[in-house]
Amino acid sequence: MVPGADSNALGAASATPVVRTDGPVAYGTLHVALVHLGGSDPAALPRVTTRAEGTTLVADVTWADGAQDAIRLPAVEKEAWKDQHRA
């Protein structure tokens, strides 16, 4: 969390969730971050699994109420991909 003072419309004191890796972003690697902002039991966080459909990476999300979403991340040509933090 990054604390802030008078930095946004949510109040005088707030904190912003921040996600980072120990190394550079890797081509073709999926990173999943679950951030609990309160209001419900943390045990109610969604379940996330991954699978491949050919060259497409799919993240399947199952929510606490049983609803499901599939997020498809199609392959990007490696030549066109650029690590924006190193660009």
N, C-alpha and C positions, 0 to 999 in steps of 0.2 A: 504494500500500500504506500502511496505517496500522499503524505498529509498536506493540507492546504489551509490557508487562512484568508477569508474574504476573497476567494478565488473563483467562486461560481454562484449561481442562483439557488443552490440547495441549502445554503446557510453559512454562518460565519466560520464554522469548522467543518471540514469534510475530508474524505480520503478517497483517492482514485485507485481502483485495482490496476495493477500492472503485471503483465506476463512477459517473461524473458527466458531465453535459453542460455545454457552455459557456453554455447559455441555459435558459429555462423548458421544461418538458415541453410538447410540442405535441400537441394533439388529433389522433388518427388516425395518429400516427407511431410506427413500430416501431423500437425500439433493441435491438440485439443485442450482447451482451458475451460473449466467449470468454475464460475464465480458465484458464490452464494451471497446475496445482498440482504438476507433476512426476510422476515415475513412468513416463513414456513420452516418446517423441520429440515435440517440439512440432509437427512436421510432421504428426502424426496427429490434429490438431484436426479437428473436424467441419466440413463445408461447409454454410453456411446461405444459402438463397435465399428470397426472398419473392415472393408473387403474390397477386392478388385473385380471390376467387370471389364475384361479386356485391358485397355490402357487407361480406363477411368477408375479413379479411386472414389469409393463411396463411404461416407460416414453415416451410419444408421443411428438415429437418436430415438430412444424410447422414453417418453415422459412419464412422470409419476401417475398420471391418470390413464395410462395405457396408450395414449396417442403416439403415433410414430411418424417420423420424418426421415427421408433419405436425401442426403446432400451429395450431389455428384460433382466431383472435381475432375474435369477432363484433363488429359495429359496436355502439357504445353511442350512445344518443341524446345529441346534443351538450348539450341542456338538462340532462340528468342527470349529465353528466360534470363533475367539478370537479378542478382542480389541487390535490391535497392539500397541497402545499407552500405554497400561497397561501390555503388555506381558513382 
